[in-house]
């Protein structure tokens, strides 16, 4: 069965906590979703948000290859003819080929939220859809709170679908708006409706409030739904929406259903959307998280090297993912050899250099380094041991000062940095919220003179771990720094009994890695 896909990252996803898109952000995400190949991009509510109307105005210039833009809004308000309703007029002004219009499918909402009679609610649905169809729109009807409404009064919830279908809705989307319906309940309901409405084109829209949005969506498809709504990396109201990055690869690779999206772009599209949204993808997220195809145990690594299907459910490349062998005290020579193969293909299992790398890894771990979470740091280490690393800069000196109390409006720390690049020196200073922030700012400021591409790079995470709690403030610390650019993220590590020195080691390695990647 062919499944159509509507991505609501720009509408429902924008309602997630800490998510705020500029118009340019929305344009960039729309292009990413179109390149991936979703069928519909639900891009906002022009009737309630001026920013969304501005987006729709600019989006008319987009040359979308795969997706239809879709404006979102409600049925007409009570007591107002459809042709005079401001929200419906705004949907037309958005000038999109498709629109999503939502109506209440639960008597609780009809009585207590809308404050209308059940009959008036049905008229609101009927007249709104007819108005939009008369104006040439493809109409997706979102039956809001459908599953809760069906449990409360199945006859009325079905009447809502009948009214929408009779008015000409192209897709009847069943919404688990509160996200609390059990997956098997959704499966049973969709299966029953599929029999009661054999000519209807059903969709599913779920939320993740009990952690079942993906399962519910997949079971709805199994029961006959042919349209799925969600957000590409799952963010949205409360606990989020159904995560399309988990649903779509599963449909494409593990069922007989067909989707139009390019599944091999799943990981790259997710990373791009996450970067624009300024969020981190959880490491354990299926298919796209950095741990999705990671192996640590020696037995697992040995099995994957012999036959990847022994401990992987799919080939990572199918979703644009990457296999990772975690580097730790339980890793053997074979796993380390596999890890360095991309940049040291000449090294064999019996090569003495491999033994030196293994010995260096174990010694550094004894000192407190932990490379399983800092693979960029490990790559730099091995390249140094192999003699293939090219240092891009040398730190000549640094000096840090702090003051208390800070002057009003001023940063409390200042860092002075001097670096040398190919015999040329640059000395500069920067202020920061603390010594590490000041050092980071000064180091980047000095190196931007030589390497403008560092402007693309940003620090996304900073973690400190005390390694010897008994030593109190004199303890050795491990610092992990995660950095990112348009191409991805990487993590570097520094260890010292001086937190500033440990931080500086990790910062310098993060910059070295960025510069080495470009080469």
C-alpha positions as CSV (number, residue, x, y, z in Angstrom):
1,X,0.0,0.0,0.0
2,X,1.2,3.5,-0.9
3,X,1.4,5.7,2.2
4,X,1.2,9.5,1.9
5,X,3.2,11.5,4.5
6,X,2.5,14.8,6.0
7,X,5.3,16.5,8.0
8,X,4.1,19.0,10.6
9,X,7.5,20.1,12.0
10,X,6.7,23.7,10.9
11,X,3.3,23.8,12.6
12,X,2.8,21.2,15.3
13,X,6.6,20.9,15.9
14,X,6.8,24.7,16.3
15,X,4.5,24.3,19.4
16,X,7.2,22.3,21.2
17,X,8.9,23.7,24.3
18,X,12.0,25.8,23.4
19,X,11.3,25.6,19.7
20,X,11.2,28.9,17.9
21,X,11.6,29.2,14.1
22,X,12.3,32.3,12.2
23,X,10.8,32.7,8.7
24,X,14.2,31.8,7.2
25,X,14.4,28.7,9.5
26,X,11.0,27.6,8.1
27,X,12.1,28.1,4.6
28,X,15.3,26.0,5.2
29,X,13.4,23.2,6.9
30,X,10.8,23.2,4.1
31,X,13.5,22.7,1.5
32,X,15.0,19.9,3.6
33,X,11.7,18.1,3.9
34,X,11.0,18.5,0.1
35,X,14.5,17.1,-0.7
36,X,13.7,14.1,1.5
37,X,10.5,13.6,-0.3
38,X,7.5,14.0,2.0
39,X,4.1,14.4,0.3
40,X,2.8,17.4,2.4
41,X,4.5,20.0,4.5
42,X,2.1,21.5,7.0
43,X,3.7,24.8,7.4
44,X,1.6,26.9,9.9
45,X,-1.6,28.5,10.8
46,X,-2.0,31.8,8.7
47,X,-5.2,32.7,10.6
48,X,-3.5,33.0,14.0
49,X,0.2,33.8,13.3
50,X,1.5,36.7,11.2
51,X,4.9,35.0,10.9
52,X,3.2,32.0,9.3
53,X,1.4,34.3,6.8
54,X,4.8,35.9,6.0
55,X,6.2,32.4,5.4
56,X,3.4,31.5,3.0
57,X,4.0,34.7,1.1
58,X,7.7,34.0,0.7
59,X,7.1,30.2,0.1
60,X,5.4,31.0,-3.2
61,X,8.9,31.4,-4.7
62,X,10.0,28.0,-3.5
63,X,10.5,25.5,-6.3
64,X,9.4,22.4,-4.4
65,X,10.0,19.1,-6.3
66,X,8.1,16.6,-4.2
67,X,6.0,18.2,-1.5
68,X,2.8,20.2,-1.4
69,X,2.6,23.0,1.1
70,X,-0.3,22.8,3.4
71,X,-1.9,25.6,5.5
72,X,-3.6,24.7,8.7
73,X,-6.7,26.1,10.5
74,X,-9.9,25.3,12.2
75,X,-13.5,25.0,10.9
76,X,-15.6,28.1,10.8
77,X,-16.5,29.7,14.1
78,X,-20.1,29.3,15.5
79,X,-22.6,31.8,14.1
80,X,-20.4,32.9,11.2
81,X,-20.9,31.8,7.6
82,X,-17.9,30.0,6.1
83,X,-17.3,32.6,3.4
84,X,-17.1,35.3,6.1
85,X,-14.9,33.4,8.6
86,X,-11.5,35.1,8.9
87,X,-9.6,31.9,9.6
88,X,-11.0,30.2,6.4
89,X,-10.3,33.3,4.4
90,X,-6.7,33.2,5.7
91,X,-6.4,29.6,4.5
92,X,-7.3,30.7,1.0
93,X,-4.9,33.7,1.2
94,X,-2.0,31.3,2.1
95,X,-2.4,30.1,-1.5
96,X,-1.3,26.5,-0.9
97,X,-2.6,23.6,-3.0
98,X,-3.7,21.7,0.1
99,X,-5.2,22.7,3.5
100,X,-5.6,21.0,6.8
101,X,-8.8,21.9,8.6
102,X,-9.5,20.5,12.1
103,X,-12.9,19.9,13.7
104,X,-14.0,18.5,17.0
105,X,-14.8,14.7,17.1
106,X,-15.4,14.5,20.8
107,X,-18.7,15.6,22.5
108,X,-16.7,16.8,25.5
109,X,-15.0,19.4,23.3
110,X,-18.2,20.2,21.4
111,X,-20.1,21.0,24.6
112,X,-17.3,22.4,26.9
113,X,-14.8,23.9,24.6
114,X,-16.8,25.1,21.6
115,X,-20.0,25.6,23.5
116,X,-22.2,24.5,20.5
117,X,-24.8,21.8,19.9
118,X,-23.6,18.6,18.3
119,X,-25.7,19.5,15.2
120,X,-24.0,22.9,14.9
121,X,-20.6,21.3,15.1
122,X,-21.5,19.0,12.2
123,X,-22.7,22.0,10.2
124,X,-19.4,23.8,11.0
125,X,-17.4,20.9,9.6
126,X,-19.6,20.4,6.5
127,X,-19.8,24.1,5.5
128,X,-16.1,24.7,6.1
129,X,-14.9,21.8,4.0
130,X,-17.4,22.6,1.2
131,X,-16.2,26.2,1.1
132,X,-12.6,25.1,0.8
133,X,-13.4,22.5,-1.9
134,X,-15.4,25.1,-3.9
135,X,-12.3,27.2,-3.9
136,X,-10.2,24.5,-5.4
137,X,-8.4,23.2,-2.3
138,X,-7.3,19.6,-1.5
139,X,-8.7,19.2,2.0
140,X,-7.3,17.1,4.8
141,X,-9.7,16.9,7.7
142,X,-8.2,16.4,11.1
143,X,-10.8,14.8,13.4
144,X,-9.4,16.3,16.6
145,X,-9.6,14.2,19.8
146,X,-11.1,11.4,17.7
147,X,-10.1,8.4,19.7
148,X,-11.1,10.0,23.0
149,X,-14.4,11.1,21.3
150,X,-14.9,7.6,19.9
151,X,-14.5,6.0,23.3
152,X,-17.0,8.6,24.7
153,X,-19.6,8.3,22.0
154,X,-18.7,6.2,18.9
155,X,-21.9,7.1,17.1
156,X,-21.2,10.8,17.2
157,X,-17.5,10.5,16.4
158,X,-18.5,8.4,13.3
159,X,-21.0,11.1,12.4
160,X,-18.2,13.7,12.3
161,X,-16.3,11.5,9.8
162,X,-19.5,11.1,7.7
163,X,-20.1,14.8,7.6
164,X,-16.5,15.5,6.5
165,X,-16.6,12.8,3.9
166,X,-19.9,14.0,2.5
167,X,-18.6,17.5,2.3
168,X,-15.7,16.3,0.1
169,X,-12.7,15.9,2.4
170,X,-9.9,14.1,0.5
171,X,-8.3,12.6,3.7
172,X,-10.0,11.8,7.0
173,X,-7.2,12.0,9.6
174,X,-7.9,10.4,13.0
175,X,-6.1,12.3,15.7
176,X,-5.0,11.0,19.1
177,X,-4.6,14.6,20.2
178,X,-4.0,13.8,23.9
179,X,-1.6,11.0,23.1
180,X,-3.1,8.6,25.6
181,X,-4.8,5.9,23.6
182,X,-3.2,2.5,23.7
183,X,-1.8,1.2,20.3
184,X,-4.0,-1.8,20.2
185,X,-7.1,0.4,20.8
186,X,-6.0,2.5,17.8
187,X,-5.6,-0.6,15.7
188,X,-9.0,-1.9,16.6
189,X,-10.7,1.4,16.0
190,X,-9.1,2.0,12.6
191,X,-9.8,-1.5,11.5
192,X,-13.5,-1.1,12.4
193,X,-13.7,2.3,10.6
194,X,-12.1,0.9,7.6
195,X,-14.9,-1.6,7.3
196,X,-17.6,1.0,8.1
197,X,-16.2,3.6,5.6
198,X,-14.7,1.4,2.8
199,X,-14.4,4.3,0.4
200,X,-12.6,6.6,2.9
201,X,-8.9,7.5,2.8
202,X,-7.9,7.4,6.4
203,X,-4.9,9.1,8.1
204,X,-3.4,8.9,11.5
205,X,-2.0,11.7,13.8
206,X,-0.6,10.6,17.2
207,X,1.2,12.2,20.1
208,X,3.7,10.6,22.3
209,X,2.3,11.2,25.8
210,X,2.6,7.5,26.8
211,X,5.6,6.8,24.6
212,X,3.6,4.9,22.0
213,X,3.2,7.4,19.1
214,X,5.3,5.4,16.7
215,X,3.7,2.1,17.6
216,X,0.2,3.6,17.3
217,X,1.0,5.0,13.8
218,X,2.4,1.7,12.6
219,X,-0.6,-0.2,13.9
220,X,-3.0,2.3,12.3
221,X,-1.3,1.6,8.9
222,X,-1.6,-2.1,9.5
223,X,-5.3,-1.6,10.1
224,X,-5.8,0.4,6.9
225,X,-4.7,4.0,7.3
226,X,-2.9,5.2,4.2
227,X,-1.8,8.6,5.4
228,X,0.6,9.4,8.3
229,X,1.2,12.7,10.1
230,X,4.1,13.5,12.4
231,X,7.2,15.6,12.8
232,X,10.6,14.6,11.4
233,X,12.4,14.2,14.7
234,X,9.4,14.0,17.0
235,X,9.3,17.3,18.8
236,X,5.9,19.0,19.3
237,X,3.4,19.7,22.1
238,X,4.1,18.2,25.5
239,X,5.9,14.9,24.9
240,X,6.1,15.4,21.1
241,X,4.5,14.1,18.0
242,X,4.9,10.8,16.2
243,X,8.5,10.7,15.0
244,X,8.7,10.3,11.3
245,X,12.4,9.5,11.4
246,X,11.4,6.3,13.2
247,X,8.2,5.6,11.3
248,X,9.2,6.0,7.7
249,X,12.3,3.8,7.7
250,X,10.3,1.1,9.5
251,X,7.5,1.3,6.9
252,X,10.0,1.3,4.0
253,X,12.3,-1.4,5.2
254,X,10.1,-3.7,7.4
255,X,6.7,-3.8,5.7
256,X,5.2,-4.1,2.3
257,X,4.1,-0.5,2.3
258,X,5.6,2.1,0.0
259,X,6.5,5.7,0.8
260,X,7.9,8.4,-1.5
261,X,10.7,9.6,0.8
262,X,14.4,8.9,0.2
263,X,15.1,6.8,3.3
264,X,18.9,7.0,2.7
265,X,18.5,10.7,3.6
266,X,16.9,10.0,7.0
267,X,19.9,10.7,9.2
268,X,21.2,13.7,7.2
269,X,17.7,15.4,7.0
270,X,17.2,14.8,10.8
271,X,20.6,16.4,11.6
272,X,19.9,19.4,9.4
273,X,16.5,20.0,11.0
274,X,17.9,19.5,14.5
275,X,20.6,22.1,13.8
276,X,18.2,24.7,12.5
277,X,15.9,24.0,15.5
278,X,18.9,24.3,17.8
279,X,18.2,20.9,19.5
280,X,20.3,17.8,20.0
281,X,19.2,14.4,18.7
282,X,19.1,12.0,21.6
283,X,22.0,9.5,21.2
284,X,19.7,6.5,21.6
285,X,17.0,7.6,19.1
286,X,16.4,4.7,16.6
287,X,17.9,5.0,13.1
288,X,19.3,8.6,13.6
289,X,20.9,8.7,17.1
290,X,24.6,8.4,17.2
291,X,24.3,5.2,19.3
292,X,21.7,3.6,16.9
293,X,24.5,1.4,15.3
294,X,27.1,1.6,18.0
295,X,28.8,-1.5,19.5
296,X,30.9,-1.7,22.6
297,X,31.0,-5.3,23.8
298,X,33.9,-7.3,22.2
299,X,31.6,-10.2,21.4
300,X,29.2,-7.9,19.6
301,X,32.0,-6.1,17.7
302,X,33.5,-9.5,16.6
303,X,30.1,-10.6,15.4
304,X,29.4,-7.5,13.4
305,X,32.8,-7.7,11.8
306,X,32.1,-11.2,10.7
307,X,28.4,-10.7,9.7
308,X,26.8,-7.3,10.4
309,X,23.3,-8.9,10.7
310,X,24.4,-10.8,13.8
311,X,23.9,-7.6,15.9
312,X,22.3,-5.1,13.6
313,X,18.7,-5.1,12.4
314,X,19.5,-3.2,9.1
315,X,22.5,-2.0,7.3
316,X,23.1,1.6,8.7
317,X,23.8,2.9,5.2
318,X,20.1,2.3,4.3
319,X,19.1,5.3,6.5
320,X,22.3,7.3,6.0
321,X,23.6,6.1,9.4
322,X,27.1,5.1,10.4
323,X,28.3,2.0,12.3
324,X,30.4,2.9,15.3
325,X,32.7,0.7,17.4
326,X,33.1,2.1,20.8
327,X,36.7,2.4,22.0
328,X,37.2,1.3,25.6
329,X,39.1,-1.2,27.7
330,X,36.8,-4.0,26.4
331,X,37.7,-3.3,22.7
332,X,40.0,-5.7,21.0
333,X,42.6,-5.2,18.3
334,X,40.1,-6.1,15.6
335,X,37.6,-3.4,16.6
336,X,40.4,-0.7,16.8
337,X,41.7,-1.8,13.4
338,X,38.2,-1.4,11.9
339,X,37.8,2.0,13.5
340,X,41.0,3.4,12.0
341,X,40.5,1.7,8.6
342,X,39.0,4.8,6.9
343,X,42.1,6.9,7.5
344,X,44.7,4.1,7.9
345,X,43.8,1.4,5.4
346,X,47.5,0.2,5.2
347,X,47.6,-0.9,8.9
348,X,47.1,-4.7,9.3
349,X,46.3,-6.7,12.4
350,X,49.9,-7.7,12.9
351,X,51.3,-4.2,12.3
352,X,53.4,-3.0,15.3
353,X,51.8,0.4,14.9
354,X,48.5,-1.2,15.9
355,X,50.0,-2.5,19.0
356,X,51.3,1.0,19.8
357,X,47.8,2.4,19.3
358,X,46.3,-0.2,21.6
359,X,48.9,0.5,24.3
360,X,48.4,4.2,24.1
361,X,44.7,3.8,24.3
362,X,45.0,1.7,27.5
363,X,47.5,4.1,29.1
364,X,45.3,7.1,28.4
365,X,42.3,5.4,29.8
366,X,44.3,4.6,32.9
367,X,45.0,8.4,33.2
368,X,41.3,9.1,32.9
369,X,40.6,9.5,29.2
370,X,37.5,7.7,27.9
371,X,37.3,7.6,24.1
372,X,34.1,5.8,23.6
373,X,32.4,9.2,24.0
374,X,35.0,11.2,22.1
375,X,35.7,9.5,18.8
376,X,37.1,12.7,17.2
377,X,39.7,12.8,20.0
378,X,40.6,9.2,19.3
379,X,41.0,9.9,15.6
380,X,43.4,12.8,16.4
381,X,45.3,10.6,18.8
382,X,45.8,7.8,16.3
383,X,46.8,10.1,13.5
384,X,49.5,11.6,15.7
385,X,50.8,8.1,16.5
386,X,50.7,7.2,12.8
387,X,52.5,10.4,11.9
388,X,49.7,11.6,9.6
389,X,48.4,14.4,11.7
390,X,49.2,17.9,10.6
391,X,49.0,20.5,13.5
392,X,47.2,23.6,12.2
393,X,48.3,25.9,15.0
394,X,50.4,26.1,18.2
395,X,49.3,27.6,21.4
396,X,52.1,29.9,22.6
397,X,50.6,31.2,25.8
398,X,47.4,32.0,27.5
399,X,46.6,34.1,30.6
400,X,43.2,34.3,32.4
401,X,42.0,36.9,34.8
402,X,38.8,37.1,36.8
403,X,37.2,39.6,39.1
404,X,34.5,39.8,41.7
405,X,32.1,41.4,41.8
406,X,32.0,41.9,38.1
407,X,31.1,45.4,36.8
408,X,27.5,45.8,35.8
409,X,27.0,44.6,32.2
410,X,30.6,43.2,32.0
411,X,31.8,39.7,31.8
412,X,33.7,38.5,34.9
413,X,36.6,36.7,33.1
414,X,39.1,37.7,30.5
415,X,41.5,35.5,28.5
416,X,44.6,36.5,26.6
417,X,45.7,34.1,23.9
418,X,48.8,33.9,21.6
419,X,48.9,31.4,18.7
420,X,51.3,30.6,16.0
421,X,50.3,29.4,12.5
422,X,53.1,28.7,9.9
423,X,55.4,31.2,11.6
424,X,52.8,33.9,11.9
425,X,51.7,35.0,15.4
426,X,48.3,36.4,16.5
427,X,47.6,37.7,20.0
428,X,44.2,38.6,21.1
429,X,41.9,38.8,24.1
430,X,38.2,38.1,24.8
431,X,35.8,38.3,27.7
432,X,33.5,35.5,28.8
433,X,31.0,34.4,31.4
434,X,33.7,32.3,33.0
435,X,37.4,31.3,32.3
436,X,36.5,28.5,29.9
437,X,34.0,30.7,27.9
438,X,36.6,33.5,27.8
439,X,39.3,31.0,26.6
440,X,37.0,29.6,23.9
441,X,36.1,33.0,22.6
442,X,39.8,34.2,22.6
443,X,41.1,31.1,20.9
444,X,38.4,31.2,18.1
445,X,39.0,34.9,17.7
446,X,42.7,34.5,17.2
447,X,42.4,31.5,14.8
448,X,39.6,33.1,12.7
449,X,42.4,35.3,11.3
450,X,43.9,32.2,9.6
451,X,40.9,29.9,9.3
452,X,37.6,31.7,8.4
453,X,35.8,28.4,8.2
454,X,35.8,28.2,12.0
455,X,32.9,30.7,11.9
456,X,30.7,27.7,10.9
457,X,31.5,25.8,14.0
458,X,29.7,26.1,17.4
459,X,30.1,24.4,20.8
460,X,26.9,22.5,21.5
461,X,27.7,20.7,24.8
462,X,30.2,20.8,27.7
463,X,30.5,18.1,30.3
464,X,32.8,17.8,33.3
465,X,33.4,14.6,35.3
466,X,35.3,14.4,38.5
467,X,37.5,11.3,38.4
468,X,38.6,11.1,42.0
469,X,36.0,12.3,44.4
470,X,38.1,11.7,47.4
471,X,40.6,14.4,46.2
472,X,37.8,17.0,46.4
473,X,38.8,20.2,44.6
474,X,42.3,18.8,43.8
475,X,40.7,15.9,41.8
476,X,41.5,15.1,38.2
477,X,38.7,16.0,35.8
478,X,37.6,14.8,32.4
479,X,36.1,17.4,30.1
480,X,34.0,16.4,27.0
481,X,33.2,19.0,24.5
482,X,30.7,18.5,21.6
483,X,31.0,20.7,18.6
484,X,28.9,21.0,15.5
485,X,28.8,22.5,12.0
486,X,26.5,21.9,9.0
487,X,28.1,18.5,8.3
488,X,27.6,17.0,11.8
489,X,28.8,16.8,15.3
490,X,32.0,15.6,17.0
491,X,33.2,15.2,20.5
492,X,36.7,15.7,21.9
493,X,38.2,15.1,25.4
494,X,40.7,16.6,27.8
495,X,41.9,15.3,31.2
496,X,43.9,17.2,33.8
497,X,43.9,18.0,37.5
498,X,43.3,21.6,36.3
499,X,39.8,22.1,34.9
500,X,40.9,25.0,32.7
501,X,43.7,23.0,31.2
502,X,41.4,20.0,30.6
503,X,38.9,22.3,28.9
504,X,41.6,23.9,26.8
505,X,42.9,20.5,25.6
506,X,39.3,19.5,24.5
507,X,38.7,22.9,22.9
508,X,42.0,22.8,20.9
509,X,41.3,19.3,19.7
510,X,37.7,20.2,18.6
511,X,39.2,23.0,16.4
512,X,41.9,20.7,15.1
513,X,39.3,18.1,14.1
514,X,37.2,20.7,12.3
515,X,40.3,21.9,10.3
516,X,41.4,18.3,9.6
517,X,37.9,17.4,8.3
518,X,38.1,20.2,5.7
519,X,41.2,18.5,4.3
